[in-house]
């Protein structure tokens, strides 16, 4: 990693990890599968998410990097360009690495229970 990209990463706030996902990552074995919805950081100032046309490419880059580092691939991926997000089902080790990537702004468990209002 270059000094510049190391400094860029050091200046970014860590991704916000929802408590349910954090518990799943802490309590499950590295090889167990978890589901996560990951919001990507904006690629330009003044935006809340990357532009829809950039999300798939950005997701492919990040997921490829994590796959190479972890030696595994996600079981499923759903790219949501208009939300600047990706939904991933993968082993715990993969998701732990994914949420540490500088492009990740936040992550939540996709196994949240929804209750009737």
N, C-alpha and C positions, 0 to 999 in steps of 0.2 A: 504494500500500500504506500502510495507517495505521501510525503509530508503534508502536502496540500489537502489530500482527501482525508488524512488523519485529523488535521485541524478542522476541516469541515464537519466531520463526524463529532468531534469533541464539542463544537459550538451548538449542536442540535440538542434539543430537549429529548430525553428518552421517550419512546412510544408509551402512550397511555394504555395500560393493560387492565381490562375489566377483571374484577375480583373472582368471578366464576372461572374465567379462563386461567387466571393465575393459579387458582386452586387445582384445576385439572392438570396443569403443567407440573405443579409441585408434587401431586399425589399419584399420578399414573406413571407406569414404567415407560422408559424411553421408547420402547417399540410399540406401545399402545397407540391407538388412533384417537385423535381429537379433531373437532371441527372449529374453525376460526373464521371470522369475518375481519378482514384487514383493510383499514382505510389508509390510502397512500398520501404522502405529503404533497402539497402543491409544488409544481416545478418552477413556478414564477411567483414573485411577490404580488400580493393583492388578490390572490386566488385562494379559495377554500379547499380545492382539490385539483389534481392535474386535469387539464382539458380532456374531454372524452376521447379525442383522437390519439392521445398519448398513453392512455391507461393500459391498453393491451401490450404495447411494446415495453412499457415500464414494468408491468407485471412479469412478462417473459424474462426480462433481464434479472430482476430480483429473484424470481423462482429458480432460474438457471444457476445463479450464483449460490443460492442456498443448497440446491441439489448437488452441485459440485463439492461444496464444503461438507455436507452431511453424508454423501454417498447414497442418498435415497431420493425418491421423487414423491410428490403428493399423489394420493389415490384419486383425488378429483379436484378440479379447479373450475370456478365459475367467475368470469371477469364481468364486472358491472361498471362499464365505462361512465355512465351518467352519474354514478355515485362516487367515482374515483376509488372503487373498492374491489377486492377480490375475496371470494369465499373459498376456503381450502380445507380439505380433509387430508390429514397426513399424520405421521407418527409424531410423538411428543418432541423428540429431538429436532425434527425438521421445523416444527412450529416455534420452538424455543429460539432456534437460529433465525427464523424468519422475522420474529418480532424485534430482533436486535438490529435489523438492517436499517440504514439511515433513511431509506425511502418510506419507512413505515411510521405513520403518525399515531395510529391507535389500533387496538385489536380487541375483539370481544368473542366470547364463546358463541358458537352457533347452536349450542344445545340448551339455551335458556328456555325455561318453561314460560309459556304465555298464559296468563290467567284472564278470565273474562272480566270485563269492566263492569 
